[in-house]
Amino acid sequence: MPSKTSTQFLALLLAAPLLAGCLERGQPTVANTLSEDDDTFCRANNVAAGSSEYIACRKDRDVQRNNATARADRRQRDIGEYMVNHPEHP
């Protein structure tokens, strides 16, 4: 019969991979393909890579992405604050 500590250790060992996904915070895995999409988007307007127009296009896309990420983070923070301040609403 296994001891209580070994049973708890086994349960923790089995749950660890599931919980590891909860700890990941940061850039989504889609971010890797976004640079390729930006390149395709900027080149679709007949802009040569390396030109000042291309660089401006890529910077604009970066600003748009950063603004969207900031809005999403702000919305998530606002939802969390609302939930803390209004526990009577599920």
C-alpha positions in Angstrom: 0.0 0.0 0.0 1.6 3.3 -1.0 2.2 5.9 1.6 0.2 9.2 1.8 3.2 11.3 0.7 4.0 9.2 -2.3 0.3 9.4 -3.4 0.3 13.1 -3.0 3.6 13.4 -4.9 2.2 11.3 -7.7 -0.9 13.5 -7.9 1.2 16.6 -8.0 3.4 15.0 -10.7 0.4 14.3 -12.8 -1.1 17.7 -12.3 2.1 19.7 -13.0 1.9 19.6 -16.8 -1.7 20.8 -16.7 -0.8 23.7 -14.4 2.2 24.7 -16.3 0.1 26.1 -19.1 -1.6 28.4 -16.6 1.8 30.0 -15.7 2.6 31.0 -19.3 2.0 34.7 -19.8 3.3 36.9 -22.5 3.3 36.8 -26.3 1.0 34.3 -27.9 2.5 31.7 -30.2 0.8 33.4 -33.1 3.2 36.3 -32.7 5.8 34.4 -34.7 3.6 34.4 -37.8 2.6 38.1 -37.4 6.0 39.3 -38.6 5.5 37.3 -41.8 2.0 38.7 -42.2 3.3 42.2 -41.7 5.9 41.6 -44.4 3.3 40.3 -46.7 0.9 43.2 -46.0 3.6 45.8 -46.6 4.9 44.2 -49.8 1.3 43.8 -51.1 1.3 47.6 -51.5 4.2 47.3 -54.0 6.6 48.7 -51.3 10.2 47.4 -51.7 11.7 45.8 -48.6 14.2 48.2 -46.9 12.7 51.4 -48.3 11.6 54.1 -46.0 7.9 53.4 -46.9 8.4 49.7 -46.0 10.0 50.7 -42.6 7.1 53.1 -41.9 4.6 50.4 -42.8 6.2 47.9 -40.5 6.4 50.5 -37.6 2.7 51.3 -38.1 1.8 47.6 -37.9 3.9 47.3 -34.7 2.1 50.3 -33.2 -1.3 48.8 -34.1 -0.4 45.5 -32.6 0.9 47.0 -29.4 -2.2 49.2 -29.0 -4.4 46.1 -29.5 -2.4 44.2 -26.9 -2.6 47.1 -24.4 -6.4 47.3 -24.9 -6.8 43.6 -24.3 -4.6 43.8 -21.2 -6.6 46.8 -19.9 -9.9 45.0 -20.5 -8.7 42.0 -18.6 -7.5 44.1 -15.7 -10.8 46.0 -15.7 -12.7 42.7 -15.5 -10.6 41.5 -12.7 -11.0 44.8 -10.7 -14.8 44.6 -11.3 -14.9 41.1 -10.0 -13.0 42.1 -6.9 -15.1 45.1 -6.3 -18.5 43.4 -7.0 -18.3 39.9 -5.5 -22.1 39.7 -5.5 -22.2 39.5 -9.3 -20.9 36.2 -10.6 
